[in-house]
Structure formats: C-alpha cells, structure tokens
Amino acid sequence: QHRGAAIRVEGHTDSDPIKKSKWASNEALSQGRADAVKTYLAKAGVPTSTIQSIGFGSSQPKKSKAESRRVEIVITK
C-alpha cells in the first residue's frame, strides 16, 4: 500500500532520568527504540534506504509517562 514511501521511525521516552541501564540518557534510549524498529522493518523486507530513525527523548510527552514511552512510525510520500 505504501510502496516507495519514506518511513520515519520516531523513538520517545518519559522524563524520568536514567539510573540503572545500558542507556546513558533518555535521548540514547529513544534512539535505541527507533533503531530496533528500523531493524525489524528491514528484516521484514522494507528497504533501509527508505527508513530514517530519530530519537526525541522526552521532548514530546503524552498525557502519562506510560504513553510517553513509545515508538511512532510516520509514513510520508
């Protein structure tokens, strides 16, 4: 349905500081989330040249902390 479209994978986190994790910051964690989805899409056959992954950290919060921990996939043409 979206063949040839550009895909932007956006990783997000809540605002809680990272304490015990392999991630140094919320920005690194959100980038790791986005990269994991990009890898999944590539293994599913989506050309990597059409996928961009971005980590936004806690800069775009939702109503709750749980909702803020997310990955969004944006399809553009």
Residue, then its C-alpha position, 0 to 999 in steps of 0.5 A: q500500500h505504501r510502496g516507495a514511501a519514506i518511513r520515519v521511525e520516531g523513538h520517545t521516552d518519559s522524563d524520568p532520568i536514567k539510573k540503572s541501564k545500558w542507556a546513558s540518557n533518555e535521548a540514547l534510549s529513544q534512539g535505541r527504540a527507533d533503531a530496533v524498529k528500523t531493524y525489524l522493518a528491514k528484516a521484514g523486507v522494507p528497504t533501509s534506504t527508505i527508513q530514517s530513525i530519530g530519537f526525541g527523548s522526552s521532548q514530546p510527552k503524552k498525557s502519562k509517562a506510560e504513553s510517553r514511552r513509545v515508538e511512532i512510525v510516520i509514513t510520508k510520500 
